[in-house]
């Protein structure tokens, strides 16, 4: 649980001002609110280094990164 909280805090800092991180079902849902300012590479790297599988979807006009 501590590792998940650490990763959630790290992700929140990485997306600060450009996205919203939510903890869901043992993983994360990250809503991209400012596509040009969002640090995709750093977020993907942090998720992959934590062993998370990543999928990306479009909800309405918003990109959402799901990780488990």
N, C-alpha and C positions, 0 to 999 in steps of 0.2 A: 504494500500500500504506500509506503514511503517513496518507493521508486516512481510510482505513478504520480504522486503529488509533486515530486521533484520535476518530472517530465512536464507536467501540466504548468508548473511555474515557469519553466524554461521556455515552453511554447508561448505562453502569455507574453513573456518579455520579447520574444522574437517577432510576434505579430502586432505588438503594441501600436495602436493607431491605424492598423491596416486590416485587422481581422478580429474575430471573436472565437475563443477556445471554449468548448463545452465538453465536460466529461460525460461519456455515454457508454453503457454496456461494456465496461472493461476496456474502453478505448477512448477515442476523441473524435469530435466533429468540429472542424475549423471552418468558419464562414469567412470568406474573403470579402472584405468591405471596400478595400481600395486596391484594385488589381495592380496598378503601377507601383505602389509603394510596398506591396507585400513581398517579403523576403522568401520566395519559394524555395530556393536552394538550401537555405539554412533550416527551414522547417522540414523539408523532405529529409535532409541529412539527420536531423535530430530524431525524427520518427524511425528512420531505417536503422540508425545506430542503437535504438531501444528495442529493435526486433519487431516493430509494428509493420503490418501490411497496409498499404495505402491504396485507396480508390478515390477517384475524383468524379463529382457529378455536378450537374447544373440544376439548381432549384430556382425556378422563375428565371431571373437574370443574374443570379448570384452563384459563384463557384463555391463548392463545399468539398473540403478534403476530409475523408473519413479514414480513420486508422484504428486497427485492432491488433 
